[in-house]
C-alpha cells in the first residue's frame, strides 16, 4: 500500500509512506466454498501469527482442530480401571509347601481349612502378612486358602493378643490389594478389613495412622452403586455392592477407631458423614 500527500504549502509532496502487510491465508485442500449468491457462509480461517497455527471453524463453533488433536476429547483417566498384578509371595510359599494347612472337603457345610499345627503356636509376624498378601489372588485354591486362613487366625481367641503388634506389616499387603482396583478383590479386602478392626481391642485405633494408605481407593469407588430401579437385588446377601460395602467399612472404622477416627476419615473422604455424631 502506497500513500502520498500534496496538501502541503507550495504544492510540494510533504511525505511519501509505503506500508507493506503480509497476509497469509491458509485454505484447506478439500474445502468446498459456497457458490456466490447462495447465501451460505464460508468457513472462517483464523491465523495466529505468534504460533503460525491455524484453526478452521464454522461460525457457530468455538472449537479448533489442531494437528495431532482428537475431536473426541482427551479420553478417560482410567481411575477405576483394573491394574495388573504380579505373582504373590503367598503363591510361592503355598506351592513350596511352607504353610501348615490342607483342604478339608465337606459337602454339607462347605470346604474349610485343616491346620496341621495349633493356631496359637503360629508366628503371626511371619504367617499373617503372607496370608494378607494372598488377597490379590483370584485363582483357586490360592484365593480360598488366603481368605480362610486370615479369618481363622483373626477369630482364634487364644491368639488375639498377637494381632496388634503385626498391624504395621499388614498395611502394604492391604494397600496392594486395594490398588488392583479389581471390584471382587476390593470387596474381599474390605470384608477382611472389617474383621481385622473388630478382631481385638485397640486394633481399630492402631489402623487410624494408616488411613492415608488405605482410604484413597475407597474414595474413588465410594459412589459406585448398582441402580436396579424398582427391581430387587437378590444377591444382596453376598455383599458384593462395592459402594455399600465401602460405606459399611467406613462406619466400622469410625466405631472402632477411637476419637480421632472420624476427622481422619473426613480428611481423606470429604463426602463421608459420621454415623455416630449425626
N, C-alpha and C positions, 0 to 999 in steps of 0.2 A: 504494500500500500504506500503510495507516494502522495505527499501533500505539500503545497506551496501557497504563499500568500503574497499578493501585490497591493495590499491596502496600506502599505507604509507610505509616508510623505515622499513626494517626488516620483512616485510610481516605481520605486525600486523594489526588488524582491527582498523582503525582510529576512526570511528564513526558509530553508527547504529541509523537510524532515522525511526520512524514509524509515518506515516501520515494517519489519518482516515477522510474520507469525507463522510458525509451522504447526499445521493441524494434521493429526494422524487419525484416520478413520479406519477402523477395523470392521470388516464385513465378513460374516460367516460364509463359508463356501457354498452351503446348500440352502442359504436363506432365500425365502420366497417373498419378494416385495409385492405389495398390492398394486394393482393397476391404478393409473391416475383416474380420478373421478369416481372411484368405487366407494369412497367414504371410509375405508378401513385405515386404521392407524398402524404405521410400520413399527417394528420393534425398535426400542431405544438402545443405543450403543453408548456406554459411558466409558471414558478413558481416564485412568488415574495416572498423571504424569510423574507422580512420585515413585510408583512401583512398576510402571509400564504393564499393568494388569488391566484387562478389560472384562467387563461384566455385561452380559446381554440379558435383558429382561423385558417383559411386556409392561405396558403402562399400569396394569393392575397388580403387579408383583413387586415385592421388595427383595426377593432372593436373587443372588447372583450365582452363576455357575463358574467355579474356578477349576483350573487344571488339577486333576487328581482328587477332586472332591466328589463325594457320593450324594446324589439327590435324595437318598433315603435317610440321611442323618448319620450321626456317629455310631449308632447301634447300641446294644445293651452292654452294661458294665460287667455283667456276669457275677454279681454279688452272691446269687443263690445257686450258681452252677456247681455241680459236683466236682470235687478235687480228687485227683488220682492218689492212691495210697500205695506205699511200699510194703513188702513183706515184714510182718511184725516180729519182734523178739519172742512173743508168745508162741507163734507158729514154730519158730526154730526150736524152742525148748520142748514143745509138745512132741514134735516129730522125732526129737532126740531121746524122748522118754524120760525127761527130767522131772516131770510132775507126778506126784504120788496119787493119781486119780485114774478112774476107769469108769466106763459107761455101765449103768445099771438099767437094763431093759425091763420095763414094767408096763404091760399093755393096758392095765386098768387105770393107774394114776399118772401115766406118762413116764418118760425117761428121767433119770436122775444121775447124780454123780456118787460113786463109791470112793471114799477116801481110804487109802492104804495105811495111813497113819492118823492119829488123833489130831484134830484141827488145832487144839490148844497147844500142841507141841510144834506147830509150824512157825517158821521165822517170817513174821509178817513184813519185815523190812525187805525181804527177798522176794516172797511169793506174791504179795498183794499188788505191788506196782506191775509185775509181769502180767497178772490177770487183767488189770486195768488196761494194759497195752493191747490186750486182745479184743477190746471193744471195737476196734477198727475192722475186725474180721467179719466177713459175710458168708463164708462157706462152712458147711457142716463137715466135721464136728467142732471145728475151732471156735465158731461163734457160741455154740451151746456150752462148751466147757468153760469158756471165759466168763460168760454171764452167770452161769450156775455156780461157778467157783467163787465169784465175787459175793454172790448172795449168801452162800454157805459160810464164808469167812466173816461177813458182816453180821450175820444173825446168830453166830455162835456166842452165847452169853459168857462163857468162861474166858473168852479172848477179847472182850470189848475194850479192855484197858490197853490193848496193843494197837488199836486203830489210830488214836490221836497222834502218837509220835510219827506215824507214817504219812500224814497228810501232805507235807511238802513234796514227797516223792510221787504223789498221785496227780499233781497238777498238770505236769507235762503230758502224761497219757490222756488225761481228760481233755486237755486243750487240743491235742492231735485228733482225737475222735470227733470233737465238735467242728474242727476246721475242715473235715472232709465234706461238710455241708451236704451230706447224703441223708435225706429225711429218715430212713429206717435206722441208721446208725445214731443220728442225733436223738431220736425218740428213745432208743435203748439207753443212751448215755444220760439223758435227763431222768429216766426212771432210776438208774443206778445212783445218780446224784441225790435224789430224794432219800433213797435208802441209806446212803452214806451219812447224810446230815442227821438222820434220825437214829443212827446205829448206836451211838454212845454219847454221854454227856460231854459238852464243850466242843464237840466236833463241828457243829454249825458255826460257832464263833471262830474256830480256827480256820474256816474256809473264807471268812469275810475279807482278809487281806488279799486274797487271790481272785476277787471278783473281776478285776481288770483283765485277767487272762481268760475267764470263763464266760462273762456276760456279753462281749461284743457280738458273738454269733447269735445269741439269743435275741439281741436287739434287731438283727436282720430278719429273723423268722417270726417275730412276735405277732405280726399282723396276718400271717399266712393261715387262713382258715378255709374249710370246705363249706361252700354255700349249697345247701340242699333245698333251699326254698321252703316249700311246705312238706317236704319229704321227711323220712325218718332215717337216722343214721343207725343201722342195725349193728355196725361194728364199733359202736362207741365203747363197749366194754373192753375192747382191745387197747384202748388209749393210744391210738395212732395219729390223732389230730395234733400236729406239731404246735399250732397256735395255742390251743387249750392246755397242752402239756407244759408249755413254757410258762403260762400264767400260773398253773398249779405249782411248778417248781419254784418260781419266784416267791410265792406265798409261803412255801415251806422254808425257803431261805430266810424270809423275814421273821417267821415264828421261832426258828431255832438259832438265829444268828445274833441274838442279843440286841442291845440298844443302838448299836451302830450299823445294823444290817440295812435298815430302810434308806438311810441317807447315802450309803454306798451303792445300793441298787438304783436309787433315783439318779445318782451321778452318771451311771453307765446307761440306764434306760430311762430317759426323761418322761416317757408316757406311762410309766408304772405308777399305780395308785395303791396306797397302803391298804392292807386287809385288816390291820389292827387299829390304826388311828382313825379311820373313817367308819 
